[in-house]
Amino acid sequence: MMYPVNFFTETELSHSHDDVTFRDFINAYLGADALNALGTDIFVLKIDSEKLSEVNTDFGEAGFLISWIETRRRTNN
């Protein structure tokens, strides 16, 4: 899940899916200035709360979210 404020390590940003790193995906999707360094290995990514649903869907479809349920596949119990 993505949240309004997200923290990532260099290791997490180096994770790749389909030969694209998470960092490169974020840069392509949100712009090169989206990630801000908080130290040598910690980065913060802020997302407008109005865009969270869209961002979660797009990041999930790209294979970069662990906790993600595709909306159209969700079922009510």
Secondary structure, DSSP 8 states (H G I E B T S, - for coil): ---SEEEEEHHHHH-EETTEEHHHHHHHHH-TTSEEESSSSEEEEE--GGGHHHHHHHHHHTT--SS---GGG----
